[in-house]
Amino acid sequence: MADLLYGSFFYQDPEGKLHPRLATKYDVSNDGLTYTIHLRKGVKFSDGTDFNADAVIRAWDNIFNPKARVPLRFAVGMVKECVKIDDATVELKLKYAFAPLGPTLAMSLTSPISPAALDKYGENISQHPTGAGPYTLQEWVKGDRIVMVRNENYWGEKPTVAKIIWKIVPEAATREAMLRAGQIHICYKPLPSNVAALKADPNVTVEMPLDTRTIFMGLNCQKGVTTDKKVRLAFNYAVDKKAIVQKILFGTAEPMDGPVSPKVFGYFKMENQYDYQSLNSKNQVKVW
């Protein structure tokens, strides 16, 4: 939702590839401590303010400001400062090299905000989002709905949908009923147990793209029996991940084969997989 309002420097597709948006490209110094970002020219924020290097620096100054409410500030903790090179170029100076900074620039956290809006709304800027995205905020009724309308001054290809109404419906069953009744067009995160029935409905299309979310059990390896690697191995072999996916999540997930989702930067499939070993298995692995 924030991306639609603010616009981002880059768009990261489901395969992890970056596509230019408000930035056309970036260059990295040999030591990895300087990122040169080339900005798109001729862009304006939804309030008519020019998008340029000064606006980008102002947005980064807001991120760095400890008095500003920026919940995801930690995600750019490696950035030391943002420096203007010219009207269409800025440099990010890093405290230390950080390989995934490119994908980080696709996050709405780093999206520029209209300097005029920052001046006007100050600490209340989050209630008046003013960016360079394809939509603008028309109405916000907390706990009920958020209404966005097409930004007719958007620099890129205009959205085909003129208005989006985001309804706040906490109960999954209610969302599903509204979808079947035609009261909403899209139902986000239906109950896993109901996905099969939704797939069987000829009037419903179910999309299940792989997500970055992971469900896991963490172990405190600093004390007790879990300091022993063999104990941790035993826990891994004892968990039937395939059964959890099929019987609890009703096939709406996939077993993890590495520390993070394949959609996360740095994903790597572990060479040795911890396949479930029951106590009665002929291939039982003894780790004690």
C-alpha positions, 0 to 999 in steps of 0.5 A: 500500500505504501509503495502505491502512494510513495513510489520506490527507487526500484521495484523488486519482482517475485524472482528478486530482480530489480527494475528501475522506478524513481531511480534509473540505476545505481553504481557501487564503489569497489570497497562497497561503501558508496552507492551512487544513485541516478534519479529519474528526471522530470518526476513530480510528487503528487502535490506538484513538488519536484522530485530531485536530489534535494528531496531525496536528501530531505527524506533520508534526513527524516529517516536519520532523525531520531525524533521521527517515528521510523519503525524500520530504521534498523533496516538502513542502519548501515547508511551513514549519510546521503550526499548530493552530487547534482540534481539527479544524483545522490550518494549513500555513504555506508558505515560498512559494506552491505550486499543487499542494499540494492533490494533495500532500496526497493522498500517503501522505507527508503521512498522519498517524501514530498519536502513540501508535505514534510514542511506542512505536516511535520510529525504527522506526515504519516497521516498525510502520505505524499509521494510520487507513486501511482496513487494518492490517498483520498480517504482514511477511516481508521479501522474501516477503509483506506481509499486510493485514487489514481495519480493522474500526474504519475510519471509512469504508465497510468494504472488501469484501476481508477480507485482502490478501496482497502476494507479492514475485515479482520475475520478471514471467514467474513472476507471469504463470504464477502468474496463469494457474495461479490462484495469484494474483488480480492480476499487476502489470506483466506483460512488455509482449511478453506483454500481447497473449496475456494479453488473448486469455486469456478467464480474464484481464482486462487493465487498462491505465490511463494512468500518471504514469511517463514514459520519456525521454532527457535532454540536458545543455544546458549544454555541447557541441553540445546548447547549440544549440537546432537540435541539440536539435530534430534529436534530437526529430525523429529519435526515432520515438516511435510506433515505440518504443511499438508495436515495443518496448513492444508498444502498452502506452504512449502517445507523450508530447505534453508535458513530463509525463504527462496525469495529472500536475498542470500537464500541458499539450499542446505546440502544436508536436509533434515528429513523426518525420522520417526522413532520406528523408522528403519533409517532412524538416526542416532544422535545421542 
